[in-house]
Every structure is written in C-alpha cells, then in structure tokens.
Amino acid sequence: MDEAILREKMVACEVPPHLHNGLINYLIHRYPAGHFLTAVLSNDLVDAVRRGDNDSRAGLSRIVCFLDGFVDRGCWGSKQRVSEWLSGRAE
C-alpha cells in the first residue's frame, strides 16, 4: 500500500483528517490503532459509537466507504482479521 495514494483516497472519501495518521500507521506499518479505529476495523459498530468523539462518529460511514473501496479485506472486517494483520500473519 502506498501512503500517498491512501491519503488521497481518505481525502476523497472525506475521512476525518484527525484519523488519517492512525489509519496509515495501521495499514502500512501494522501499528495498533486507537480504540475507535480498532472498533471500526473490527466491524464492531457498538464499540465504535461508544468510543468515538463527535467528529469520528460523524465520519463513520466515510471511514467504512474508504475501507470498503480501497483497502484489502484481509486487514479489516473482524477482530480476527485485525489480530492477524497486527501479528503479521495476514498478507
């Protein structure tokens, strides 16, 4: 994944800017994301709503559109996929 392209796609999808670095670090470097993004990446809507600030919650559908349109499903969509991605077991 190319960082510049991912940033371009996040801007095009109107992902809240304060979440860009967390997503980049997760997707490119496999660093754990914050609680809100981890919930989103894990497909845990209830936890995402509980943990997100107003701007993050307002951008939830935009984040999902970005992930669904431009990010390989191997690194998001369930807690197991997130765990495997962070451990390096997922490609």
C-alpha positions as CSV (number, residue, x, y, z in Angstrom):
1,M,0.0,0.0,0.0
2,D,1.3,3.4,-0.9
3,E,0.9,6.1,1.7
4,A,0.3,9.0,-0.7
5,I,-2.4,7.0,-2.5
6,L,-4.1,6.1,0.7
7,R,-4.1,9.7,1.9
8,E,-5.5,10.8,-1.4
9,K,-8.3,8.2,-1.1
10,M,-9.0,9.2,2.5
11,V,-9.4,12.9,1.4
12,A,-11.6,11.9,-1.5
13,C,-13.8,9.8,0.9
14,E,-13.9,12.7,3.4
15,V,-12.4,10.6,6.2
16,P,-12.0,12.9,9.2
17,P,-8.4,14.2,9.0
18,H,-7.6,13.5,12.6
19,L,-7.9,9.8,11.8
20,H,-5.6,9.7,8.7
21,N,-2.3,9.0,10.6
22,G,-3.9,6.2,12.7
23,L,-5.2,4.5,9.6
24,I,-1.9,5.0,7.7
25,N,0.1,3.6,10.7
26,Y,-2.2,0.6,10.9
27,L,-2.4,-0.1,7.2
28,I,1.2,0.4,6.2
29,H,3.2,-0.2,9.4
30,R,0.8,-2.6,11.2
31,Y,0.8,-0.4,14.3
32,P,-2.2,-0.8,16.6
33,A,-4.9,1.9,16.0
34,G,-6.7,3.7,18.7
35,H,-9.8,2.3,20.3
36,F,-12.3,3.9,17.9
37,L,-10.4,2.8,14.8
38,T,-9.8,-0.6,16.1
39,A,-13.5,-1.0,16.7
40,V,-14.3,0.2,13.2
41,L,-11.6,-2.1,11.7
42,S,-13.0,-5.0,13.7
43,N,-16.5,-4.3,12.4
44,D,-17.8,-3.6,16.0
45,L,-20.3,-0.8,15.5
46,V,-21.4,-0.6,19.1
47,D,-17.9,-0.2,20.4
48,A,-17.0,2.4,17.7
49,V,-20.0,4.5,18.6
50,R,-19.2,4.2,22.3
51,R,-15.5,5.2,21.8
52,G,-15.6,7.8,19.1
53,D,-15.6,11.5,19.6
54,N,-18.3,13.5,17.8
55,D,-16.2,14.1,14.7
56,S,-15.2,10.4,14.5
57,R,-18.7,9.2,14.9
58,A,-19.9,11.7,12.3
59,G,-17.4,10.3,9.9
60,L,-18.1,6.6,10.5
61,S,-19.8,6.0,7.2
62,R,-17.0,7.8,5.3
63,I,-14.4,5.6,7.0
64,V,-16.3,2.5,6.1
65,C,-16.6,3.7,2.5
66,F,-12.8,4.2,2.3
67,L,-12.1,0.8,3.8
68,D,-14.6,-1.0,1.6
69,G,-13.5,0.8,-1.6
70,F,-9.7,0.9,-1.2
71,V,-8.4,-1.4,1.5
72,D,-7.9,-5.2,1.2
73,R,-10.4,-7.1,3.3
74,G,-7.6,-9.2,4.7
75,C,-6.7,-6.5,7.3
76,W,-10.2,-5.4,8.5
77,G,-13.7,-6.6,8.9
78,S,-13.4,-8.7,12.0
79,K,-11.5,-8.9,15.3
80,Q,-9.7,-11.9,14.0
81,R,-8.5,-10.2,10.8
82,V,-7.3,-7.2,12.8
83,S,-5.4,-9.5,15.2
84,E,-3.9,-11.4,12.3
85,W,-2.9,-8.2,10.5
86,L,-1.2,-6.8,13.6
87,S,0.7,-10.1,14.2
88,G,1.9,-10.2,10.6
89,R,0.0,-13.5,9.8
90,A,-2.2,-11.8,7.2
91,E,-1.0,-10.7,3.8
